[in-house]
Amino acid sequence: MGKFTGMIHVRRAEISDAAQLQRVFASTSTYAGTLQLPHPSFELWQERLENADPKDTRLVAIYDGVVVGSASLHLEKKQRRAHVAALGMGVADSFSGRGIGTALLTEILHISDNWLNLLRIELTVFCDNTAAIRLYKKFGFEIEGTHRAYAFRNGEFVDSYAMARLHPHQAMVPVRET
């Protein structure tokens, strides 16, 4: 059973969520803030859910019975990086600023820290997405670098930050000076 935060319910995504996830990622800010393209198809989301790696975790946030956001952890495939996962998130435009991202991150990091024993969670976020950057920093993510001309969006190349969070209760990993 997922967690409740006010009227927000977070649970694992199901194949039957495909149409609602398609609508979330059809939101202008959502596809602009991710590497998605405008006008995602139902078939694309159905295929993603049907063919999802069973080791990955995809959660959805439900508000008033409707899927309004998603967060996913994609476990690293390389054995020497088995302690790492990549985080992806999206929240429908009309639900931005309502605690959806906080609810999703709270639950996905709970799973990461307490059930998957992950040391490092990585993500990329466009440099102009100040709301997302603020949210990630609130959860302990730090900017580790900038990817110049990372992606093409709305007719121009845009930069993104590489951000990561180390498990807060693990022994500190030594930082090597370069």
C-alpha positions, 0 to 999 in steps of 0.5 A, a space after each residue: 500500500 502506498 503512502 497518503 499525504 493529505 489527499 495525495 496517494 502514492 502507489 506503484 504504477 500499473 499498466 492501466 495508468 497508461 492513459 493518465 500518464 500520457 495526459 501528465 506527460 502531455 502537459 507543456 511544462 512536463 514534457 519541456 522539463 523532461 526529455 519527452 516530446 510533445 503529444 505523447 501517445 497512449 501506445 507509448 505509455 502502454 508499451 513503457 508500462 508493459 515492458 518496464 524493467 521489473 527491477 525499476 520502480 515507477 510510482 504515481 501520485 493520485 489526487 482525487 482519483 486521478 494520476 497527476 504525477 510520476 517518479 521512477 528509479 532506474 537501477 544502474 545495469 553495470 555491476 560496479 554501479 549497482 549502488 546507483 539509480 537514476 531518478 525521473 519525475 514529472 508532475 502535471 502542469 495544473 498540479 505544480 506547487 501542490 506537494 505532488 513532487 514532495 509526496 513522490 520524492 518522499 516515497 521513492 527515497 524511502 524505497 531507495 534508502 530502506 528497501 533497495 540499499 542504494 547509495 547514490 541517486 542521480 538525475 539531470 534537470 534543466 538549469 532554468 527549472 528553478 522549482 524542480 532544483 529547489 525541490 531536489 535540494 530540499 531532499 539533499 540533492 546537490 549540483 555536481 556539474 553542468 551539461 552544456 547544450 544538453 538537449 534541444 528544446 523549443 528550438 534551442 539547445 539548453 543546459 542541464 545540471 547533473 545532480 545527485 544525492 548520497 544516502 544520508 545514513 551511509 558512511 560518508 564516501 571520501 571526496 577526492 580532490 581533482 
